[in-house]
Amino acid sequence: MTSENQQRRRVGLFVDSLMGGGAERVALNFAEKFIELGHDARVFVLHPPIEHRVGNVPIHLVSEQERLADWRPLNKLRYVRRIRKLVREIEADGKPFDFFISNAEDSDRLTRMAGLKPVFIRYRNSLVHFLNAKMGDTRGFKRAIRKARWLKKFRKTYGGHLVTVSKALQDELINTVGLQPASITTIYNPFNFEQLRKLAAEPAATPASPYILYVARLTPRKRQDLLLRAYALAGVDLPLVLLGGVSGPEGVAYEKEMRRLAAELGIAESVIFAGFHQNPYPWIKNAALLAMSSDSEGLPTVLIESLIIGTPVVSTDCPTGPSEILTGELQRFLSPVGDAPALAANIRAALNAYPEIGDEQVERFSAEATIRSYLAHFEQLSVR
């Protein structure tokens, strides 16, 4: 409950969808903890699917379908109208929203277009990696023009209040990309330790014998291909479980590609494509090791959740986040991005011996600390 000297806040959290994934789960974690601390928190979901458990969190679906018009500018305008209408309907009780938190790219743009204030954009992934992907193989003048065009878009969208999910990401946005937002700070994502461990204790049809696990949507950025190659090089007896769904035709095609790669590497019989599960935590708890192979992240949720649950982890040292999570004795279980032999060596080393995991290694990610940081940040900006 809120204390006597703490005002009850109304907070709106925006996500593109509640498709099964770490970023979407984080938005729900925010809302759950705000509510637990006595605040009025609501989640605005732009469109389906809604795959996560939402519990007691009020969900406001902006649209039943992803596209409201074939012409992109009109599609955005219709979303903006619906967002404004929903906000007005909620605020009709005389209590305005104190602030909003945007948790996804479309939400970042639409909340700005809708004129919602203040909006804290929770910046989640490496902008440098995103820019490089947009540049592709272009060279010279063409590359410079394309980069300038994208940077102009980013500065327009991300010129307000930014909250990065890792310190490395904040440094990248300011010193590498050159963004100049109205304000910027770093606040880690919220994690409810008690709830995670409770969910991890639920029954689930996990493999009976020990296994290696990766929890991530099947997409090239998550580099399941690298993990398959590392797993083949590691030569371990434990099966590899890939827990995660697919999104759209690209995701379906990528899964087929990964199945073909597993066959080519001669490990198809040892790799389990387990699909998406609403509650992945029993799978994490019962795993001998969680291995992450991403090219880029913001603050990888699954690494923190695994350590909270007590499962050893290894990871690529990708931008950004893993190096802020795996610190101290755990730092040696980071491997260079794209380096399958190094990841394979860490898989073997972690299965052989791993340091004891205690709460002191993850206490900075507690939900209460995160929520209080957001409230304090809002208060600080309000008195400017």
C-alpha positions as CSV (number, residue, x, y, z in Angstrom):
1,M,0.0,0.0,0.0
2,T,1.1,3.6,-0.5
3,S,2.4,5.3,2.6
4,E,0.6,8.3,4.1
5,N,3.1,10.8,2.7
6,Q,3.2,9.2,-0.8
7,Q,0.5,10.2,-3.3
8,R,-1.4,7.5,-5.2
9,R,-0.3,7.7,-8.8
10,R,-2.2,6.8,-12.0
11,V,0.2,5.2,-14.5
12,G,-0.4,4.0,-18.0
13,L,1.9,1.4,-19.6
14,F,1.9,1.0,-23.4
15,V,2.9,-2.2,-25.3
16,D,2.4,-3.1,-28.9
17,S,1.0,-6.5,-28.0
18,L,1.3,-9.1,-25.2
19,M,2.8,-11.7,-27.4
20,G,4.9,-14.2,-25.5
21,G,8.3,-12.5,-24.9
22,G,10.5,-10.9,-22.2
23,A,9.7,-7.3,-23.1
24,E,6.0,-7.9,-22.8
25,R,6.4,-9.7,-19.5
26,V,8.4,-6.8,-18.1
27,A,5.5,-4.4,-18.8
28,L,3.2,-6.6,-16.8
29,N,5.7,-6.8,-14.1
30,F,5.7,-3.0,-13.9
31,A,1.9,-2.9,-13.6
32,E,1.7,-5.7,-11.0
33,K,4.2,-4.0,-8.8
34,F,2.7,-0.5,-9.1
35,I,-0.7,-2.0,-8.1
36,E,0.9,-4.0,-5.2
37,L,2.3,-0.7,-3.9
38,G,-1.1,0.9,-4.0
39,H,-1.0,2.8,-7.3
40,D,-3.5,2.7,-10.2
41,A,-1.6,1.1,-13.1
42,R,-3.2,0.1,-16.5
43,V,-1.7,-1.5,-19.5
44,F,-2.6,-0.3,-23.0
45,V,-2.2,-3.0,-25.6
46,L,-2.2,-1.7,-29.2
47,H,-3.4,-5.0,-30.7
48,P,-3.5,-8.8,-30.2
49,P,-2.2,-11.3,-29.4
50,I,-2.5,-11.4,-25.7
51,E,-0.6,-14.6,-24.7
52,H,0.8,-13.7,-21.2
53,R,-1.2,-14.2,-18.0
54,V,-2.4,-10.8,-17.0
55,G,-3.7,-11.6,-13.5
56,N,-5.3,-8.5,-11.8
57,V,-3.8,-6.0,-14.3
58,P,-6.4,-3.9,-16.1
59,I,-5.9,-4.3,-19.8
60,H,-7.1,-1.8,-22.4
61,L,-7.0,-3.1,-25.9
62,V,-6.7,-0.3,-28.4
63,S,-7.7,-2.3,-31.4
64,E,-8.9,-5.9,-32.1
65,Q,-6.9,-6.0,-35.3
66,E,-3.3,-4.9,-36.0
67,R,-4.1,-2.8,-39.1
68,L,-6.8,-0.1,-39.0
69,A,-5.9,1.1,-42.5
70,D,-3.7,0.0,-45.4
71,W,-2.1,3.5,-45.7
72,R,0.4,3.7,-42.9
73,P,-0.2,7.4,-42.0
74,L,-3.9,6.8,-41.8
75,N,-3.3,3.7,-39.7
76,K,-1.3,5.7,-37.2
77,L,-3.9,8.4,-37.1
78,R,-6.6,6.0,-36.3
79,Y,-4.6,4.4,-33.5
80,V,-3.9,7.9,-32.1
81,R,-7.6,8.7,-32.0
82,R,-8.4,5.4,-30.2
83,I,-5.6,6.0,-27.7
84,R,-6.8,9.5,-26.9
85,K,-10.4,8.2,-26.6
86,L,-9.4,5.5,-24.2
87,V,-7.4,7.9,-22.0
88,R,-10.3,10.4,-21.9
89,E,-12.7,7.6,-20.9
90,I,-10.5,6.5,-18.0
91,E,-9.8,10.1,-16.9
92,A,-13.5,10.9,-16.9
93,D,-13.5,10.0,-13.2
94,G,-11.6,13.2,-12.6
95,K,-8.2,11.6,-11.9
96,P,-5.7,12.3,-14.8
97,F,-2.8,10.0,-15.5
98,D,0.4,11.2,-13.8
99,F,2.7,9.7,-16.4
100,F,3.0,7.0,-19.0
101,I,5.7,4.4,-19.8
102,S,6.1,3.2,-23.4
103,N,7.6,-0.2,-23.8
104,A,7.7,-0.8,-27.5
105,E,8.6,0.9,-30.8
106,D,5.1,1.5,-32.2
107,S,4.0,2.7,-28.7
108,D,7.0,5.1,-28.6
109,R,5.8,6.9,-31.8
110,L,2.0,6.8,-31.1
111,T,2.2,8.1,-27.6
112,R,4.2,11.1,-28.9
113,M,1.7,11.6,-31.8
114,A,-1.2,11.4,-29.3
115,G,0.3,14.2,-27.2
116,L,0.4,12.2,-24.0
117,K,2.5,13.8,-21.3
118,P,4.8,13.0,-19.7
119,V,5.8,9.8,-21.4
120,F,8.9,7.9,-20.2
121,I,10.2,5.9,-23.1
122,R,11.8,2.8,-21.7
123,Y,14.6,2.3,-24.2
124,R,15.2,-1.4,-24.5
125,N,17.7,-2.4,-27.3
126,S,20.9,-1.3,-29.0
127,L,20.2,1.6,-31.3
128,V,23.6,1.1,-32.9
129,H,22.8,-2.5,-33.8
130,F,19.4,-1.4,-35.2
131,L,21.1,1.4,-37.3
132,N,23.6,-1.1,-38.7
133,A,20.8,-3.4,-39.7
134,K,19.0,-0.6,-41.5
135,M,22.3,0.4,-43.3
136,G,22.7,-3.1,-44.6
137,D,25.5,-3.4,-47.2
138,T,25.2,0.2,-48.5
139,R,28.4,2.2,-48.9
140,G,29.5,5.7,-49.3
141,F,27.1,8.5,-50.0
142,K,24.0,6.2,-50.1
143,R,24.9,4.9,-46.7
144,A,25.4,8.4,-45.3
145,I,22.1,9.6,-46.6
146,R,20.3,6.5,-45.2
147,K,21.9,6.9,-41.8
148,A,21.0,10.6,-41.7
149,R,17.4,9.8,-42.5
150,W,17.1,7.2,-39.8
151,L,18.9,9.4,-37.2
152,K,16.4,12.2,-37.9
153,K,13.5,9.9,-37.2
154,F,15.1,8.7,-34.0
155,R,15.8,12.2,-32.8
156,K,12.2,13.1,-33.4
157,T,10.8,10.2,-31.6
158,Y,13.3,10.0,-28.8
159,G,13.8,13.7,-27.9
160,G,11.6,13.5,-24.8
161,H,12.2,11.6,-21.5
162,L,14.2,8.4,-21.9
163,V,14.8,5.7,-19.3
164,T,17.3,3.2,-20.5
165,V,17.3,-0.4,-19.1
166,S,21.1,-0.5,-18.8
167,K,23.9,1.9,-18.2
168,A,25.7,0.8,-21.3
169,L,22.6,1.6,-23.4
170,Q,22.5,5.1,-21.9
171,D,26.1,5.7,-22.8
172,E,25.5,4.4,-26.3
173,L,22.6,6.7,-27.0
174,I,24.4,9.8,-25.8
175,N,28.0,9.3,-26.7
176,T,27.8,7.0,-29.8
177,V,24.5,7.9,-31.4
178,G,24.4,11.6,-30.2
179,L,20.8,11.8,-29.1
180,Q,19.9,14.8,-27.0
181,P,16.7,13.9,-25.0
182,A,14.9,16.2,-22.6
183,S,16.0,13.8,-19.8
184,I,17.7,10.5,-19.6
185,T,18.4,8.1,-16.7
186,T,19.0,4.4,-16.2
187,I,16.5,2.3,-14.2
188,Y,16.7,-1.5,-14.4
189,N,13.7,-3.6,-15.2
190,P,11.5,-4.8,-12.3
191,F,11.5,-8.4,-11.1
192,N,9.2,-9.9,-8.5
193,F,11.5,-12.6,-6.9
194,E,8.7,-14.2,-4.8
195,Q,6.3,-14.5,-7.8
196,L,9.0,-15.9,-10.1
197,R,9.9,-18.6,-7.7
198,K,6.3,-19.4,-7.1
199,L,5.7,-19.8,-10.8
200,A,8.9,-21.8,-11.2
201,A,7.4,-24.3,-8.7
202,E,4.3,-25.0,-10.8
203,P,4.1,-28.4,-12.5
204,A,5.1,-28.5,-16.2
205,A,5.9,-31.2,-18.8
206,T,9.6,-30.5,-18.8
207,P,12.1,-33.2,-19.9
208,A,12.8,-35.8,-17.1
209,S,16.5,-35.6,-17.5
210,P,18.8,-32.6,-17.3
211,Y,18.9,-30.3,-20.3
212,I,20.3,-27.0,-21.6
213,L,17.8,-24.3,-22.3
214,Y,17.3,-21.1,-24.3
215,V,14.2,-19.0,-23.8
216,A,13.6,-16.6,-26.7
217,R,11.4,-15.9,-29.6
218,L,12.8,-17.6,-32.7
219,T,14.3,-14.6,-34.6
220,P,17.7,-13.9,-36.2
221,R,18.7,-11.3,-33.5
222,K,18.4,-14.1,-30.8
223,R,20.9,-16.2,-32.9
224,Q,19.6,-19.7,-32.3
225,D,21.8,-20.6,-35.2
226,L,24.9,-19.7,-33.1
227,L,23.7,-21.7,-30.1
228,L,23.1,-24.7,-32.3
229,R,26.7,-24.5,-33.6
230,A,28.1,-24.0,-30.1
231,Y,26.0,-26.9,-28.8
232,A,27.3,-29.2,-31.5
233,L,30.9,-28.1,-30.7
234,A,30.4,-28.5,-27.0
235,G,29.8,-32.3,-27.4
236,V,27.7,-32.6,-24.3
237,D,25.2,-35.4,-23.6
238,L,22.4,-33.1,-22.4
239,P,19.6,-32.2,-24.9
240,L,19.1,-28.6,-26.0
241,V,15.6,-27.1,-25.5
242,L,14.6,-24.0,-27.5
243,L,11.6,-22.5,-25.7
244,G,10.0,-19.8,-27.7
245,G,7.3,-19.0,-30.3
246,V,7.5,-17.5,-33.7
247,S,6.1,-14.2,-35.1
248,G,4.7,-14.0,-38.6
249,P,6.0,-15.7,-41.8
250,E,9.5,-14.6,-41.1
251,G,9.5,-16.5,-37.8
252,V,8.0,-19.6,-39.4
253,A,10.8,-19.5,-42.0
254,Y,13.5,-19.0,-39.4
255,E,12.3,-22.0,-37.4
256,K,12.4,-24.2,-40.5
257,E,15.9,-22.9,-41.1
258,M,17.0,-23.8,-37.6
259,R,15.6,-27.3,-37.9
260,R,17.5,-27.7,-41.2
261,L,20.7,-26.5,-39.5
262,A,20.3,-28.9,-36.6
263,A,20.0,-31.7,-39.1
264,E,23.1,-30.5,-41.0
265,L,25.1,-30.4,-37.7
266,G,23.9,-34.0,-36.8
267,I,22.2,-32.8,-33.6
268,A,18.5,-32.9,-34.7
269,E,17.7,-35.8,-32.3
270,S,19.1,-33.8,-29.4
271,V,17.4,-30.5,-30.0
272,I,13.8,-29.9,-28.8
273,F,11.8,-27.1,-30.3
274,A,9.3,-26.7,-27.5
275,G,7.4,-23.6,-28.7
276,F,6.0,-20.8,-26.5
277,H,4.8,-21.5,-23.0
278,Q,2.9,-19.0,-20.9
279,N,4.9,-20.1,-17.8
280,P,8.5,-20.7,-18.8
281,Y,9.8,-20.7,-15.3
282,P,9.5,-24.4,-14.4
283,W,11.5,-25.0,-17.6
284,I,14.2,-22.6,-16.3
285,K,14.2,-24.0,-12.8
286,N,14.6,-27.6,-14.1
287,A,17.4,-26.7,-16.6
288,A,21.0,-27.6,-15.9
289,L,22.0,-24.4,-17.7
290,L,20.5,-21.5,-19.6
291,A,22.5,-20.4,-22.6
292,M,21.9,-17.1,-24.4
293,S,23.4,-16.4,-27.8
294,S,21.9,-13.0,-28.8
295,D,23.6,-10.4,-31.1
296,S,22.0,-7.5,-29.1
297,E,19.7,-6.9,-26.2
298,G,18.6,-4.1,-23.9
299,L,18.7,-5.8,-20.5
300,P,18.1,-9.5,-21.2
301,T,15.2,-10.5,-18.9
302,V,15.8,-14.2,-19.1
303,L,19.3,-14.0,-17.7
304,I,18.1,-12.1,-14.6
305,E,15.1,-14.4,-14.1
306,S,17.3,-17.5,-14.4
307,L,19.7,-16.2,-11.7
308,I,16.8,-15.3,-9.4
309,I,15.4,-18.8,-9.8
310,G,18.9,-20.3,-9.2
311,T,19.8,-21.6,-12.7
312,P,23.3,-21.1,-14.0
313,V,23.6,-19.0,-17.2
314,V,26.1,-18.4,-19.9
315,S,25.8,-15.6,-22.5
316,T,27.3,-13.7,-25.4
317,D,28.7,-10.4,-24.2
318,C,26.3,-8.5,-26.6
319,P,25.3,-4.9,-26.4
320,T,23.8,-4.2,-24.0
321,G,23.1,-5.7,-20.6
322,P,24.8,-9.0,-20.1
323,S,28.0,-7.5,-18.7
324,E,25.9,-5.6,-16.1
325,I,24.2,-8.8,-15.1
326,L,27.1,-11.3,-15.1
327,T,29.5,-9.5,-12.8
328,G,32.1,-10.7,-10.4
329,E,32.7,-14.5,-10.6
330,L,30.0,-14.8,-13.2
331,Q,31.8,-12.5,-15.7
332,R,33.9,-15.3,-17.1
333,F,30.8,-17.0,-18.5
334,L,30.5,-14.2,-21.1
335,S,31.7,-14.9,-24.6
336,P,32.3,-12.7,-27.7
337,V,29.3,-12.1,-29.9
338,G,29.2,-14.6,-32.8
339,D,31.9,-16.8,-31.4
340,A,30.5,-20.4,-31.3
341,P,33.7,-22.1,-30.0
342,A,33.9,-19.6,-27.1
343,L,30.2,-20.1,-26.2
344,A,30.8,-23.9,-26.5
345,A,33.7,-23.7,-24.0
346,N,31.6,-21.7,-21.6
347,I,28.8,-24.3,-21.8
348,R,31.2,-27.0,-20.9
349,A,32.8,-25.0,-18.1
350,A,29.4,-24.0,-16.6
351,L,28.1,-27.6,-16.6
352,N,31.4,-28.7,-14.9
353,A,31.4,-26.1,-12.1
354,Y,29.4,-22.9,-11.4
355,P,29.6,-20.4,-8.6
356,E,26.8,-20.4,-6.0
357,I,24.0,-17.9,-7.0
358,G,22.7,-15.7,-4.2
359,D,20.2,-12.8,-3.9
360,E,23.1,-10.4,-3.5
361,Q,23.9,-10.9,-7.2
362,V,20.5,-9.8,-8.3
363,E,19.0,-7.6,-5.6
364,R,19.5,-4.5,-7.7
365,F,16.8,-5.8,-10.1
366,S,14.0,-6.1,-7.4
367,A,10.6,-4.7,-8.5
368,E,10.2,-2.4,-5.6
369,A,13.5,-0.7,-6.1
370,T,12.6,-0.2,-9.8
371,I,9.1,1.3,-9.1
372,R,10.4,3.6,-6.5
373,S,13.1,4.8,-8.9
374,Y,10.4,5.7,-11.5
375,L,8.3,7.5,-8.9
376,A,11.3,9.5,-7.7
377,H,12.3,10.3,-11.2
378,F,8.8,11.6,-12.0
379,E,8.8,13.7,-8.8
380,Q,12.2,15.2,-9.7
381,L,11.0,16.2,-13.2
382,S,7.8,17.6,-11.8
383,V,9.6,20.2,-9.7
384,R,11.8,21.5,-12.5
